[in-house]
Amino acid sequence: MTVGVKNTGKTAGKEVAQLYIKSPSSRMKRPLKELKQFAKTRLLEPGEQEHLTFILSLKDFASLDEKTHSCSVAPGQYEIIIGGTSADARLMVIGTKARLQVRK
């Protein structure tokens, strides 16, 4: 998954893009969204853009089942959210979102 990060400010700066995965509801307790990866841009001048690439694997979607002591991927629809911070309310509005359907 590749995203473009653009410096829309008036001064040069760096940004950290954070990739979160929001799991479908399941019998296992999981956080609302989990930070899976992050990447930092180089120093970007005003108006300059850089593309950051995230490579996801099956383990990024897996969770530990404490009853069976094994990892599994629950079927359902996952959301992939990329933004500057999880606490930023704008993350869901202006962040890059993708949906992934997992079937058994």
C-alpha atoms as a printed R data frame, in Angstrom:
    type eleno elety resid chain resno       x       y      z
1   ATOM     1    CA   MET     A     1   0.000   0.000  0.000
2   ATOM     2    CA   THR     A     2   1.523   3.317 -1.056
3   ATOM     3    CA   VAL     A     3   0.437   6.747  0.180
4   ATOM     4    CA   GLY     A     4   1.505  10.225 -0.764
5   ATOM     5    CA   VAL     A     5   2.471  12.639  2.013
6   ATOM     6    CA   LYS     A     6   2.530  16.303  1.036
7   ATOM     7    CA   ASN     A     7   3.885  19.231  3.023
8   ATOM     8    CA   THR     A     8   1.000  21.711  2.911
9   ATOM     9    CA   GLY     A     9   2.656  24.088  5.368
10  ATOM    10    CA   LYS     A    10   4.833  27.132  4.813
11  ATOM    11    CA   THR     A    11   8.052  25.672  6.282
12  ATOM    12    CA   ALA     A    12  10.087  22.545  5.623
13  ATOM    13    CA   GLY     A    13   9.260  19.577  7.819
14  ATOM    14    CA   LYS     A    14   9.032  15.819  8.271
15  ATOM    15    CA   GLU     A    15   5.950  13.680  8.915
16  ATOM    16    CA   VAL     A    16   5.391  10.251 10.399
17  ATOM    17    CA   ALA     A    17   2.657   8.238  8.695
18  ATOM    18    CA   GLN     A    18   1.086   5.624 10.957
19  ATOM    19    CA   LEU     A    19  -0.772   2.561  9.639
20  ATOM    20    CA   TYR     A    20  -3.561   1.176 11.816
21  ATOM    21    CA   ILE     A    21  -5.709  -1.885 11.273
22  ATOM    22    CA   LYS     A    22  -9.256  -1.922 12.602
23  ATOM    23    CA   SER     A    23 -10.477  -5.500 12.983
24  ATOM    24    CA   PRO     A    24 -14.003  -6.801 12.513
25  ATOM    25    CA   SER     A    25 -15.850  -7.636 15.701
26  ATOM    26    CA   SER     A    26 -15.051 -11.157 16.851
27  ATOM    27    CA   ARG     A    27 -15.157 -13.315 19.947
28  ATOM    28    CA   MET     A    28 -11.593 -12.279 20.771
29  ATOM    29    CA   LYS     A    29 -11.061  -8.999 22.578
30  ATOM    30    CA   ARG     A    30  -9.038  -6.577 20.504
31  ATOM    31    CA   PRO     A    31  -8.342  -2.852 20.597
32  ATOM    32    CA   LEU     A    32 -10.489  -0.580 18.427
33  ATOM    33    CA   LYS     A    33  -7.507  -0.146 16.107
34  ATOM    34    CA   GLU     A    34  -3.928  -1.364 16.299
35  ATOM    35    CA   LEU     A    35  -0.769   0.405 15.149
36  ATOM    36    CA   LYS     A    36   0.963  -2.023 12.805
37  ATOM    37    CA   GLN     A    37   3.579   0.045 10.966
38  ATOM    38    CA   PHE     A    38   4.903   3.562 10.614
39  ATOM    39    CA   ALA     A    39   7.226   5.388  8.241
40  ATOM    40    CA   LYS     A    40   8.897   8.794  8.302
41  ATOM    41    CA   THR     A    41   9.354  11.129  5.365
42  ATOM    42    CA   ARG     A    42  12.584  12.881  4.550
43  ATOM    43    CA   LEU     A    43  12.653  16.644  5.072
44  ATOM    44    CA   LEU     A    44   9.972  18.009  2.726
45  ATOM    45    CA   GLU     A    45  10.000  21.560  1.461
46  ATOM    46    CA   PRO     A    46   6.641  23.419  1.289
47  ATOM    47    CA   GLY     A    47   4.491  21.857 -1.452
48  ATOM    48    CA   GLU     A    48   6.811  18.864 -1.821
49  ATOM    49    CA   GLN     A    49   5.436  15.307 -1.683
50  ATOM    50    CA   GLU     A    50   6.925  11.895 -0.908
51  ATOM    51    CA   HIS     A    51   5.402   8.454 -1.381
52  ATOM    52    CA   LEU     A    52   5.678   5.968  1.491
53  ATOM    53    CA   THR     A    53   5.065   2.248  0.976
54  ATOM    54    CA   PHE     A    54   3.727  -0.184  3.561
55  ATOM    55    CA   ILE     A    55   3.896  -3.929  2.937
56  ATOM    56    CA   LEU     A    56   1.331  -5.896  4.928
57  ATOM    57    CA   SER     A    57   1.487  -9.592  5.683
58  ATOM    58    CA   LEU     A    58  -1.026 -12.049  7.087
59  ATOM    59    CA   LYS     A    59   0.492 -11.666 10.557
60  ATOM    60    CA   ASP     A    60  -0.546  -7.989 10.560
61  ATOM    61    CA   PHE     A    61  -4.172  -9.192 10.605
62  ATOM    62    CA   ALA     A    62  -3.715 -12.124 13.005
63  ATOM    63    CA   SER     A    63  -4.466 -12.158 16.701
64  ATOM    64    CA   LEU     A    64  -3.643 -14.541 19.509
65  ATOM    65    CA   ASP     A    65  -6.455 -16.775 20.706
66  ATOM    66    CA   GLU     A    66  -5.724 -17.249 24.394
67  ATOM    67    CA   LYS     A    67  -7.901 -20.385 24.589
68  ATOM    68    CA   THR     A    68  -6.093 -22.269 21.832
69  ATOM    69    CA   HIS     A    69  -2.724 -20.472 22.190
70  ATOM    70    CA   SER     A    70  -2.595 -19.998 18.441
71  ATOM    71    CA   CYS     A    71  -2.766 -17.090 16.044
72  ATOM    72    CA   SER     A    72  -5.584 -16.774 13.562
73  ATOM    73    CA   VAL     A    73  -7.168 -14.244 11.245
74  ATOM    74    CA   ALA     A    74 -10.851 -13.695 11.927
75  ATOM    75    CA   PRO     A    75 -13.096 -13.523  8.875
76  ATOM    76    CA   GLY     A    76 -14.731 -10.183  8.202
77  ATOM    77    CA   GLN     A    77 -13.977  -6.731  6.900
78  ATOM    78    CA   TYR     A    78 -10.815  -4.971  8.110
79  ATOM    79    CA   GLU     A    79 -10.142  -1.256  7.770
80  ATOM    80    CA   ILE     A    80  -6.645   0.000  7.000
81  ATOM    81    CA   ILE     A    81  -6.207   3.574  8.186
82  ATOM    82    CA   ILE     A    82  -3.139   5.712  7.537
83  ATOM    83    CA   GLY     A    83  -2.651   9.118  9.131
84  ATOM    84    CA   GLY     A    84  -0.445  11.253 11.324
85  ATOM    85    CA   THR     A    85  -1.690  10.101 14.753
86  ATOM    86    CA   SER     A    86  -4.347   7.854 16.270
87  ATOM    87    CA   ALA     A    87  -5.557  10.603 18.607
88  ATOM    88    CA   ASP     A    88  -6.223  12.970 15.702
89  ATOM    89    CA   ALA     A    89  -9.975  13.060 15.042
90  ATOM    90    CA   ARG     A    90  -9.181  13.966 11.419
91  ATOM    91    CA   LEU     A    91  -7.555  10.546 10.923
92  ATOM    92    CA   MET     A    92 -10.863   8.963  9.937
93  ATOM    93    CA   VAL     A    93 -11.838  11.955  7.792
94  ATOM    94    CA   ILE     A    94  -8.710  12.793  5.801
95  ATOM    95    CA   GLY     A    95  -6.576   9.696  6.375
96  ATOM    96    CA   THR     A    96  -6.227   7.095  3.659
97  ATOM    97    CA   LYS     A    97  -8.632   4.221  4.216
98  ATOM    98    CA   ALA     A    98  -8.913   0.844  2.555
99  ATOM    99    CA   ARG     A    99 -11.101  -2.146  3.299
100 ATOM   100    CA   LEU     A   100 -10.018  -5.760  3.133
101 ATOM   101    CA   GLN     A   101 -12.467  -8.669  3.223
102 ATOM   102    CA   VAL     A   102 -11.159 -11.895  4.804
103 ATOM   103    CA   ARG     A   103 -13.108 -15.090  4.165
104 ATOM   104    CA   LYS     A   104 -12.619 -18.574  5.507
